[in-house]
Structures are given as structure tokens and as C-alpha cells.
């Protein structure tokens, strides 16, 4: 982010607004998200697909299972994370606790929207008080409840937006362009997985290598399912040829 004259006087504390009404620490947290790996979510007829680039640092030595970017929060809801991994882990644990407290207290699962709002309330608190910093993480939260299928994007500021298909993290532009062109309401799980994979491929430097991509499905009556590497590779062989070349993601 380019530094403007006089900006340093207003970016030292989270509680100080700049004269034009900006909180620079929140904007810096958004920049941390933009430097993170790409994630994508696609709603289909009876569920939602979440996909993420894990960016395994050393594929020969690292254990891929230890680098999860998609986490199950409850039986009916999961999230994909982009940005600072440690911040994401804290938010995931907070969300899991909130979901379990609701289940124990009311003997029913938490709606996806209420859970997302609880996460965003927690994020927003860290934009109001001195001595703390915002979470440098954006979550794509997908799941289902009695009101339907849902996919939400949460930002470091604590804002939330509902989408039918979306992407966050580094180099999300070409992914969103693809979704705008190819997303159709009511698609089945198979088509949604293919679209999510094609979207993530748009952000990769090596468009032929999807071995580092993580894919999970949250589906009504079937619950949470994490696709294995072999299954992902089978889907990869069915993708159309890349158009316009691959895009290099941010480091």
C-alpha cells in the first residue's frame, strides 16, 4: 500500500481515524488477506463447495495434511481461510466454540448467518480498542440450514457479504471473472466442484498442477466431505483447457 504524506500520523493506532475517515490498520489487514493464498466458494443445488490453494512450501518434505486451509466448524458448516494462518486458526476455534455453545444451550444447530455474524462481531471488536490489531484473515463460510444454502465472505473489518460464488485472498480477480461468466444457479455438486477448481486454476502460476489445491464439500444429508488428492486429480482431467494463460498468484 503506497504511503501518503501525513499518513504515518494516523496508522500507529487502530482507534485513530484519518481526516478522510479511514482506519489504516484495517486496510493493512486487508492487504494481509490480499497477500494470502486464493480461496473460492461455489453454491450448488443442495450444498456448497470450498476450494483453496494450500501453497505447500516444500512438497517433497512437508506433510500436506498439516497445511489445512479449509476447516469444518460444525456438521453443517465449514470455512476456507485466506491471510494470516495463525489468525485464521483462532477465528476457527472461536466459531467452533460458538456453534457448540448454541447446540448445548438450545439443542439445535446454529444457523449459518447467525454464526457468521458472531464471527464478524468478534472481528469488529478488534477494530475498536487500543492495544490490539485486526485479524489479518478473511473467511469464506459455507453451509446449509433450514433456510437454505449459504456462502458468506467475512472481512478483517467485521463486514460480511453473502454470495452465490466468490473468491478471496491473493489474485482473486481472474477467479471472480470466471465465476461471473460461468456460474449458473441450481448446478449439481459435480459441476460446482469443476467450477471451483477451474477458478482456483486461474490464480495459479502453474495451471497444470492442482496437487496443492484443497477441496471440501458441505452437502445436505451428506454433511462435510474432504476430497482426496486422487479424486481432485480426476476432476482436474475434466477441466477445459486454460484460456488466456495462467495467472501468477501473489507471494
C-alpha positions as CSV (number, residue, x, y, z in Angstrom):
1,X,0.0,0.0,0.0
2,X,1.5,3.3,-1.0
3,X,2.2,5.7,1.9
4,X,0.7,9.2,1.5
5,X,2.1,12.4,3.1
6,X,0.9,12.7,6.7
7,X,-0.5,9.1,6.8
8,X,2.0,8.0,9.4
9,X,0.3,10.2,11.9
10,X,-2.9,8.1,11.6
11,X,-1.7,4.5,11.2
12,X,0.0,3.9,14.5
13,X,-3.2,3.0,16.5
14,X,-6.3,1.2,15.5
15,X,-8.5,3.7,17.3
16,X,-7.4,6.8,15.3
17,X,-9.3,7.8,12.2
18,X,-7.6,9.7,9.4
19,X,-9.1,13.0,8.4
20,X,-10.8,11.3,5.4
21,X,-12.4,8.7,7.7
22,X,-10.1,5.7,7.1
23,X,-8.7,3.2,9.6
24,X,-5.3,2.4,8.1
25,X,-4.7,-0.6,10.4
26,X,-7.8,-2.3,9.0
27,X,-6.7,-1.5,5.4
28,X,-3.3,-3.1,6.2
29,X,-5.1,-6.2,7.5
30,X,-7.0,-6.3,4.1
31,X,-3.6,-6.2,2.5
32,X,-2.5,-9.3,4.5
33,X,-5.5,-11.1,3.0
34,X,-4.6,-10.0,-0.5
35,X,-1.1,-11.5,0.1
36,X,-2.6,-14.8,1.2
37,X,-3.4,-17.9,-0.9
38,X,-6.5,-17.9,-3.1
39,X,-9.7,-19.4,-1.9
40,X,-13.1,-20.0,-3.7
41,X,-16.6,-21.0,-2.8
42,X,-19.5,-22.1,-5.1
43,X,-23.1,-22.7,-4.0
44,X,-24.9,-25.6,-5.8
45,X,-28.3,-27.1,-5.6
46,X,-28.0,-28.8,-2.2
47,X,-24.7,-27.6,-0.8
48,X,-21.6,-25.6,-1.2
49,X,-18.0,-26.3,-2.5
50,X,-15.0,-24.7,-0.9
51,X,-11.6,-24.8,-2.5
52,X,-8.2,-23.3,-1.5
53,X,-4.6,-23.2,-2.7
54,X,-2.5,-24.6,0.2
55,X,0.8,-23.3,-1.1
56,X,2.8,-26.2,0.3
57,X,6.3,-24.7,0.8
58,X,8.2,-27.9,0.2
59,X,6.0,-30.6,-1.5
60,X,8.7,-33.3,-1.1
61,X,9.1,-32.9,2.7
62,X,6.0,-31.2,4.0
63,X,3.0,-33.1,5.2
64,X,0.1,-31.7,3.1
65,X,-2.4,-32.7,5.8
66,X,-0.8,-30.3,8.3
67,X,-1.5,-27.3,6.0
68,X,-5.3,-27.1,6.1
69,X,-6.9,-24.0,4.6
70,X,-10.5,-25.5,4.9
71,X,-11.9,-26.3,8.3
72,X,-15.1,-27.9,9.5
73,X,-16.8,-25.7,12.1
74,X,-19.9,-27.8,12.7
75,X,-21.7,-30.7,11.0
76,X,-23.4,-28.3,8.6
77,X,-20.9,-25.5,8.1
78,X,-17.2,-25.1,7.1
79,X,-14.9,-22.3,6.1
80,X,-11.9,-21.6,3.9
81,X,-9.3,-19.2,5.1
82,X,-7.1,-16.6,3.4
83,X,-4.5,-14.4,5.0
84,X,-2.5,-15.0,8.3
85,X,-2.8,-18.7,9.2
86,X,-2.5,-18.2,12.9
87,X,-5.2,-15.6,13.0
88,X,-7.5,-17.9,11.0
89,X,-6.9,-20.7,13.5
90,X,-8.0,-18.5,16.4
91,X,-11.2,-17.5,14.5
92,X,-12.0,-21.1,13.5
93,X,-11.7,-22.2,17.2
94,X,-13.9,-19.2,18.2
95,X,-16.5,-20.3,15.6
96,X,-16.4,-23.9,16.7
97,X,-17.0,-22.9,20.3
98,X,-19.9,-20.6,19.4
99,X,-21.5,-23.4,17.4
100,X,-21.2,-25.9,20.2
101,X,-22.4,-23.5,22.9
102,X,-25.5,-22.8,20.7
103,X,-26.1,-26.6,20.3
104,X,-25.8,-27.3,24.0
105,X,-27.9,-24.3,25.0
106,X,-30.8,-24.6,22.5
107,X,-30.5,-28.3,21.5
108,X,-30.2,-27.3,17.8
109,X,-27.5,-26.3,15.4
110,X,-26.7,-22.6,14.8
111,X,-27.9,-21.1,11.5
112,X,-25.1,-20.2,9.1
113,X,-26.0,-16.5,9.1
114,X,-26.0,-16.2,12.9
115,X,-22.6,-18.0,13.1
116,X,-21.1,-15.7,10.5
117,X,-22.5,-12.6,12.3
118,X,-21.0,-13.9,15.6
119,X,-17.6,-14.3,13.9
120,X,-17.8,-10.8,12.4
121,X,-18.8,-9.3,15.8
122,X,-15.7,-10.8,17.2
123,X,-13.6,-9.4,14.3
124,X,-15.1,-6.0,14.6
125,X,-14.2,-5.7,18.3
126,X,-10.5,-5.8,17.2
127,X,-11.0,-2.6,15.2
128,X,-12.3,-0.6,18.2
129,X,-9.9,-0.9,21.0
130,X,-6.3,0.2,21.5
131,X,-3.6,-2.3,22.2
132,X,-4.9,-4.9,19.7
133,X,-4.7,-5.3,16.0
134,X,-7.4,-6.5,13.5
135,X,-7.4,-10.1,12.3
136,X,-5.5,-10.3,9.1
137,X,-7.8,-13.0,7.8
138,X,-10.8,-13.3,5.5
139,X,-13.1,-16.4,5.9
140,X,-15.4,-17.9,3.3
141,X,-18.0,-19.6,5.3
142,X,-20.3,-22.1,3.6
143,X,-23.0,-24.4,4.8
144,X,-26.7,-25.2,5.0
145,X,-29.6,-24.9,7.5
146,X,-33.4,-24.8,7.4
147,X,-33.4,-21.5,5.4
148,X,-31.2,-22.9,2.6
149,X,-27.7,-23.0,1.3
150,X,-25.4,-20.1,2.2
151,X,-21.9,-18.7,1.4
152,X,-20.6,-15.7,3.2
153,X,-17.3,-13.7,2.9
154,X,-16.1,-12.1,6.1
155,X,-13.5,-9.2,6.0
156,X,-11.0,-8.0,8.7
157,X,-13.2,-5.0,9.3
158,X,-16.0,-7.3,10.5
159,X,-18.3,-6.8,7.5
160,X,-20.0,-9.7,5.8
161,X,-21.5,-10.3,2.3
162,X,-23.5,-13.3,1.0
163,X,-22.6,-14.7,-2.4
164,X,-23.6,-17.5,-4.8
165,X,-19.9,-17.8,-5.8
166,X,-16.9,-15.8,-4.7
167,X,-13.2,-15.8,-4.1
168,X,-10.9,-14.1,-1.7
169,X,-7.2,-14.0,-1.0
170,X,-4.4,-13.3,-3.5
171,X,-5.2,-12.9,-7.1
172,X,-8.9,-13.3,-6.8
173,X,-9.6,-11.0,-9.8
174,X,-9.4,-13.7,-12.6
175,X,-11.4,-16.2,-10.4
176,X,-14.2,-13.7,-10.0
177,X,-14.2,-13.0,-13.7
178,X,-14.6,-16.7,-14.4
179,X,-17.4,-17.1,-11.9
180,X,-19.3,-14.2,-13.4
181,X,-19.1,-15.8,-16.8
182,X,-19.8,-19.4,-15.9
183,X,-21.8,-19.6,-12.6
184,X,-25.4,-20.9,-13.1
185,X,-27.9,-21.3,-10.3
186,X,-29.1,-24.8,-9.5
187,X,-26.0,-26.6,-10.7
188,X,-25.2,-30.0,-9.2
189,X,-22.2,-30.9,-7.0
190,X,-20.1,-32.2,-9.8
191,X,-20.4,-29.0,-11.8
192,X,-19.7,-26.9,-8.8
193,X,-16.5,-28.8,-7.9
194,X,-15.3,-28.4,-11.5
195,X,-16.1,-24.6,-11.5
196,X,-14.3,-24.1,-8.2
197,X,-11.3,-26.0,-9.4
198,X,-11.3,-24.0,-12.7
199,X,-11.5,-20.8,-10.6
200,X,-8.5,-21.7,-8.4
201,X,-6.6,-22.8,-11.5
202,X,-7.0,-19.2,-12.9
203,X,-4.9,-17.9,-10.0
204,X,-2.1,-20.4,-10.1
205,X,1.3,-19.8,-11.7
206,X,1.4,-23.4,-12.9
207,X,-2.1,-24.0,-14.2
208,X,-1.4,-27.7,-14.8
209,X,-0.6,-28.5,-11.2
210,X,-3.6,-28.8,-8.9
211,X,-1.9,-31.1,-6.4
212,X,-1.7,-28.3,-3.8
213,X,-5.4,-27.5,-4.0
214,X,-7.7,-28.5,-1.2
215,X,-11.4,-29.1,-1.9
216,X,-14.2,-29.8,0.5
217,X,-18.0,-30.2,0.0
218,X,-20.7,-29.4,2.6
219,X,-23.9,-31.0,1.4
220,X,-27.4,-31.5,2.8
221,X,-27.9,-35.0,4.2
222,X,-24.3,-35.9,3.4
223,X,-22.5,-33.4,5.6
224,X,-18.9,-32.5,5.3
225,X,-16.5,-34.3,2.9
226,X,-12.9,-33.6,2.1
227,X,-11.9,-34.7,-1.4
228,X,-8.7,-36.8,-1.7
229,X,-5.8,-35.9,-3.9
230,X,-6.7,-38.7,-6.4
231,X,-10.3,-37.5,-6.6
232,X,-9.2,-33.9,-7.2
233,X,-6.8,-35.1,-10.0
234,X,-9.7,-37.0,-11.7
235,X,-11.7,-33.7,-11.7
236,X,-8.7,-31.8,-13.0
237,X,-8.6,-34.1,-16.1
238,X,-12.1,-33.0,-16.9
239,X,-11.4,-29.3,-16.8
240,X,-11.5,-27.3,-20.1
241,X,-8.1,-26.1,-21.4
242,X,-6.9,-22.8,-19.7
243,X,-8.0,-19.7,-21.6
244,X,-5.8,-16.6,-21.7
245,X,-2.9,-18.3,-19.9
246,X,-2.4,-18.9,-16.2
247,X,-2.1,-16.1,-13.7
248,X,0.7,-15.9,-11.2
249,X,-0.5,-15.5,-7.6
250,X,1.0,-13.1,-5.1
251,X,3.7,-14.4,-2.8
